[in-house]
């Protein structure tokens, strides 16, 4: 099956329907979803193994995006 970030239309319909969406995906996939749909309504479980520095960098990337939409 394709990764979650390749199901943008379905994810958008879920969120627009007022539902919450829990996803298990890569950091890159989570960032793509946040950039496209925003972060509101999503719970991401990042499956990548990361060092503390990589995790901090990822969080800084998310902070740059408008995750409230």
Secondary structure, DSSP 8 states (H G I E B T S, - for coil): ---GGG-HHHHHHHHHTT--EEEEE-HHHHHHHHHHH-STTEEEEE-S---HHHHHHHHHHHHHS-TT-
